[in-house]
Amino acid sequence: MIKIGIIREGKIPPDRRVPFTPEQLRELKGKFGDEFDFLIQSSSERGYSDEEYQKAGIPVQEDISEADVLFGVKEVPVAQLIPEKTYFFFSHTIKKQLYNQKLLRTILDKNIRLIDYEVLKDENGNRVVAFGRWAGIVGAYNAFWTYGQKTDLYDLQRAKDLQTLSALHQELKKVQLPPIKIIVTGAGRVGKGVMEILQSLGLKEVNTHDFLHNYYEEPIFVVLRSSDYNRRKSDGGFDQEEFYTFPERYESHFLKFAEEGEMLIGAAYWNPGAPRLFSLEDIKSPDFSLSVIADITCDIGGSIPTTLRASKISDPVYDVDRESGLEIAAFGSQTSISVMAIDNLPCELPRESSEQFGRQLTQWVIPALLEENSEILERATVTRDGDLTLEFMYLEEYVNKETPDEKPE
């Protein structure tokens, strides 16, 4: 029998999401009672209470070191890692994120098998478990909350105070927009979540040519693909396979969109080798029109240079001064750029986002745990037996490099 433990989220501020809801664990226990046993580490911060798990028949206790496999959501603080276990969580290490270098090194030192949700993929390379849709929904909602705060045109409640997706859509009826142009980057899982909000608002979508050249008397938006704002340095062309394989051969020509749009909702995956959308030098130009940027991807130092740091649910926005490129107080200046860059957006709707995530884990991961050498788990295994797996050997220099191990604030 495999003992599965659900850990308490240790990152500060604590994440309110869970890998499995109480009802999902109750159903799994009924279906796989001979193969799996479940236990929960007590927590006062979860979107689901200890009492709800207990009512579902799942033991809640402080010490879960007896578990063989441990499921969390966000990175586990290094001091809380239990040696010789299998862990599932979002490690945020596979892009060589400096602030988690110590985490990966400690995982290796403690002989932990790390299976990262981000690389759980089917045989066609498609991700099978993700919170992307919910990040897109809440991130887009927050973009319009930010615009309302900046312009005083309307006042939305915070998503975190609304509890449900239906309440969030109801709140959007308060939005009153002038004829602004909105840019969305990305059309994947996160981008589809963004689209749910734009469609709820009844906004009109236009193509890139019309976005750049036409005047509108209503708010409109454009969805940009990588080919719309990246071009090959040598001849201005674009080849998708080449761009993903050799992104350094390309440069951005996003500025023509930034000169037309007032709001940017960033929902596109970014390869660290790919061009940035613009530079901090570019925002000094009087032609740079963006005044609200919702960076759902929240890659610090990534595709959107105004993302100087992650913001928090409790303090969701900061401004960037156009002249200095430095952070100033939120809405501190009419000419500054207001940045929403919360890195745990689905936490604002923790119960519904967790329910969907748990369904994905139930479908793809739970059965795989009963297989010997499951391909889906093998492909997502970053570390095993104190070493990086073959697929992730590219992290060897990163994990051994002497660099700061704290995430910038």
Buried (B, 14 or more C-beta within 10 A) or exposed (E): EBBBBBBBBBBEEBBBBBBBBBBBBBBBBEEBEEEBBBBBBBBEEBBBBBEBBBEBEBEBEEEBEEBBBBBBBBBBEBEEBBEEBBBBBBBBBBBBBBBBBBBBBBBBEBBBBBBBBBBBBEEEEEBBBBBBBBBBBBBBBBBBBBBBBBBEEBEBEBBBEBBEBEEBBEBBEEBEBEEBBBBBBBBBBBBBBBBBBBEBBEBEBBEBEEBBEEEEEEBBBBBBBBEBBBBBEEEEEBEEEEBEEEBEBBBBBBBBBBBBBBBBBBBBBBBEEBBBBBEBEBBEEEEBBBBBBBBBBBBBBBBBBBBBBBBEBEEBBBBBBBEEBEBBEBBEEEEBBBBBBBBBBBBBBBBBBBBBBBBBBBEBBBEBBEEEEBEBBBBBBBBBEEEBBEBBEEBEEBBEEEEEBEBEE
